Amino acid sequence: MLIPVSVVIPIYKEGEDIFLWMQKREEEGHLDQKWEFPGGKWEKNELPEDCAKRELQEETGVKAQKVEFLRAYPFEYSDRSVSLFAHVFYCNKETFKTGSWFHLNEVNLNDIPEANIEMIGDLKKYFY
């Protein structure tokens, strides 16, 4: 069964440079210590955009008024299948008190979940 998940990609621009905000995941399993975007499973009758905003606030304390849908990314992990509904949240550098900002062209693909690699590629195509 495909599990629907909404994720939020916080972005800020500095001139021509694009930065993405991520937080380090702490859990048992293959995603432990990976840098990831805020996100989570949809609640019953919840719209993808509403889930994205809720998860951003639950995980970071930041309340987004607007997120923009990027696209859905189906992905097969060894233990589950997900469809990641990616949303972009434009903000400023001071928005988050924890986590880290990464230049879009300098994200180490070995340090993020495999499911997010295609998102990074799409963002590079879009912005550069």
Buried (B, 14 or more C-beta within 10 A) or exposed (E): EEEBBBBBBBBBEEEEEBBBBBBEBEEEEEBEEBBBBBBBEBEEEBEBBBBBBBBBBEBBEBEBEEBEEBEBBEBEBEEEEBBBBBBBBBBEEEBBEEBEBBEBEEBEEEEBBBBBBBBBEBBEEEEE
